[in-house]
C-alpha cells in the first residue's frame, strides 16, 4: 500500500470517529428537546396568568409601585442576558449576545446607564474577553434549569429594582433570551420585565380573547391590607416566573440548535468520508497501475535481453 493511501485511510478513521461523536450528541439533544418543550408548555400559562393578575391589581388601584410605575427620568437599566454553558450549538449564544448588544446600544442612546447580568459561560467568556463589566453572572444550569436557579438569578435583580438609583438601583429591568418557536426556528428576543407595561398586557389579553371569540375583562378586587402590599408580594413571584420561563425557552432553543448543528456536522462527515474513500480508491488504482507497468516493463526488458544474447 502506498504512502498516499495510508494518509487517506488515517483521515477516514479520524473523520469516522468524529462522526460517531456528533451523531451521539445529535441523539442526546433530540431526546432532551421533548422534555424541555413540556417544561416550557407547563410554565408559560402560569407566567401569563400571573402577569394578568399583576395587571388587574395595578389597574384596580392608584398605588405607585416599581412593578407598574415608570420613572419620570430613568437613568439606569439592568439587562439580563441568557446564553449557554456549552458550545457546539451553532449561532445560539452569539445571536443572543448580538441582541443584547443592540439593546444595550439603544438604552445608552436614550441616556441610560446599563448594568449587565449574564447567565451561561459563553456570555461570561464573551464579556470577560472584551473587558466589559458584568455586575453578576451565573453558570452551570443552562442545560437543565430549575426554579431554584430562576430564584437565584431573580434575587439580585429584584434587590436592584427596589433600591434607589442613587444607591446603585435600576429603573428598568430587561431580559434577552432565545424564544423557542419550533424545532427549526429559535429567535433571540429582548423584553422589558419591569416596569410592567399595562397596555401590552391588556393588548395581549384582548388578542387572546379575540382568538377564543370572547371578551376578556379584568376582575375587580378589594385589597387587604393594601394594594401596595399585594404588589410587594407579587413582585418577586412575577420576576421569578418570567425568568424561569425564559430559562426554559432558552434551554429548549439550545437543544434544538445543538441538534441541528450536530446533524449538519454528521452529514458533512459522511460527505467527507465518501470523498476521501474515492480519493483512496483512486490512489490505490494508481499504485496498482504503476506496479503493473513496472512488471510489464521489467518483463519486456528481460525478454529483450534474452533475445540479444541469442
N, C-alpha and C positions, 0 to 999 in steps of 0.2 A: 504494500500500500504506500502511495506517495505521500510526501510531506503535506501537500496541499489538501489531500483528502483527510488526513488526520486533523488538520486545523478545522475543517468543516464539521467533522464528527464531534470535536470538542465543543464547538459553538452550538451544535444541535442539542447536545446533552445539557449545556448551560441554559439554553432557552427553554428546553422541556422542563427543567427544574423550576424555572421562573413561572412557567405556565401553570404548574401544579399549585404554586403558592397563590397566584392571582385567582385561579378557579376556586380554591378553598375560601379565599376572602370574599369572593362574589357570593358564594353559597351562604356563608355566615351572615353577610349583610342582608341578603334576601330573607333569611329566616328571622332576623331581628326587626325588619321593617313592619311585619304584621303586628307584632306586639306593640311597637311604637305607635302605629296607626290607631290601635284600640285605645291606648292611653290618651292620645290626642282627642279622639272622639268622646271619651269619657269625661275629660276635663273641660272641654270647650263649653258645654251647656252651663256648667257651674259658674265659670268665669263670666259668661254673658249675663246670667241671671243676677249675679252679684253686682255687676255693673249697673243693671237696670234698677236694682234695689237702692244703690247709692244715688242714682239719678232721681228716684222717687223721693228719697229723704231730702235731697238738696232742693228739689222743686217745691216740696211742701213746707219749706222753712226759709227764713231770711238770714240764716246763720252764715257768717263769714268764716269759711274753713279752707285750709290749704288744699283739701281734696277737690274742691269745686270752685274756688275763687282765684282768679288770675291776679297777679301782682300788677300794680299800675305801671311800674317801670322795672320789669325783670332784668336782673343784672347777671345772674349765674344760672346755668343749667347743667344737669347731670345726664350723661349718656352712658347707658349700659349696652355693651357690645357682647354678643354671644357668638363664639366660634367653637372650634373642635379641639380636643386634646390630641388627636391623631391625624396623620396625613393620609395620603392615598385616596382622597375623596374629590379629585378634580378641582374645580374652582369654588368649592363650597365656602371655605373660610375666606379666601381672597375676595369673593363677591360681597360677603358681609362686611369685611373691612373697608372696601371701597364705599359701600353705602354709609358706613359710619363716618368716613372722611367727608363725604358730601354733606351729611347732616351737620357735622362739626363746622364746616366752612359756612353753611347757611346761618347757623346760630351766631357765629362770630361776626358775620356780616350784619346781623341785627344788633350788634353791640353787646353781646352776652359772653361772659367767660364760660368755659366748658370744662367740667370735671369728668374725666373718663374712668369708667369702671369696666373691667374686662372679665369675661368668662371663657376659659379654654386656653390651652398652652400656645396654640397658633397665634391668637391675638396678643397674648403676653409677649411672645417672642418678637412679633412684628413691632410692637411699641418699644420694647427694650432695645432692639437693634437700631432704631431711629432716635433713641434717647428722648422719647416722648413720655411725659409724666402720666402715670396711672395711679389714681387715688387708692384703689384696691382691686385685687384680682382673685379669682377662684379657679381651681383646676381639679381634674381627676374624676369628674362625674358627667361630662357631656355625653358620653356614650349611653348611659342609663341614669338619667336624673331622677331624683326623688323629691317629694315635697319638702323634706328636711333641707335639701340643698337649696330649694327656692327660698325657704325661710332664712337661711344663712346669707343668701345674696340680698334679700329684701331688707334685712335688718339695718345695715349701714345706710342704705338709700332712704329708708323711712326716717331715720335719725337726721339725715341731711335735709330732708324736706321740712321737718319740724323745727330745725334751727333757723335762726335769723341769718340773713346773708352776711351781716357784719361779723358773725361768728363762724363763718365758713359754710353756712347753709346754702340751699339752692331754691330757686323759684319754680323750676320746671324739672320734670323727670321724663326722659325719652329712653326708648329701648330699640335696639337694632338686632333683628334676628332673621332667620330664614324660614319663611312660611311654606309649609308643606301643602302643595296643591294636588299633586299626583305623583306616581312613580317616575314620570318623565319630567315634570315641572316643579321646581322649587325656587321661590322668588325671595330675594333679600328685601326686607321692608323695615321702615322706621316708623314708630308710633309714639305719640305722646301719652304717657300714663297719667301724669299729674301736671297741672290741674286737669281734672276730668272735664271734657267738653260736653255739656248737656245737650247741645244742638246735635252733635254727632250721635249721641246715644238715642236721642229722640228720632233722628232720621233713620238709624238702624232699626229701631223698633217699628217705625212705620213701614219700612221696607219689608221686614219680616211679616208684619201683619198683612200687608198687601199680597204677599205670596200665599198666605193662608186664607185670603178673602175675608178678613175680619179686622175690626178696628182695635188697636192696642191702646188702652188708656191706663196711665199710671195711677195706682190707688192712692187714697188719702190716708194719712197716718196721724195719730196722736202720739206725741213723744213723751216718754217718762224715763229719766228725769228731764232730758232736754235733747233737742236735735243735735247739738254740738257733741254731746256725749255719745250719741249713736254714731255720728260720723267719726269720732275718735276711735270707736271700736271697729268700725268698718274699714278704716284706712289701711291698717296692716293686712287685713284679710283680702282686700281688693288688690293691693300691690303684690302680695304673695301669690294669689291665684293667677294674676296676669303673667307674672314672671315664670311661674310653673308651667303654664300653657305654652309660653314662648320657648322654654327649655325643651318641652316635649316635642313641639313642632320642629325645633332645630335638630333634635336627635333623630326624628324620622327623616328629615331632609338630609342629614349627614349619611345615614344608612343608604338612602336611595342614591345619593351622589356617589358614594363609595361603590355600590353595586354596579352602577353604570360605568364608572371608571375602571373597575376591575374586569368587567365584561369586555370593554374596549381593549384593555391590556391583554386579555386572554385571546381575543380574536387576532390582535396584532402578532402575538407569539405564534399562533397557528400559521399565519401567513409567512412569518419569518422562517419557521421550520420548513414549510413547503419550498420556499425559495432556496434555503441552504441545502435541502435534500437534492433539488435539481442541480445546484452547483457542484455538490459532492458527486452526483452521478456523472456529470459532465467531466469532472476531473478524473474520476476512475476510468471512464471510457477513453479519455486522452492517454492515461497511463497504459491502458491495455493496448491501444493503437500503437503507442510508441514501442512497447515491448514486442509486439508482432512485427513491427517494421525492423527492429533490431535483429530479431530472429531470422526474418527473411533476408535481411542484408547480410548477416553472418553466413547463412546457408549459401547464398549466391557467391560470396567471396570464397568459401571453401570449394564450391563447385568450379569456379574459375581457376583456383589454384591447382586443383587436381587435374583439370583439363590441360593446363600449361605444362605440368610435369610429365604428362603423357606425350 
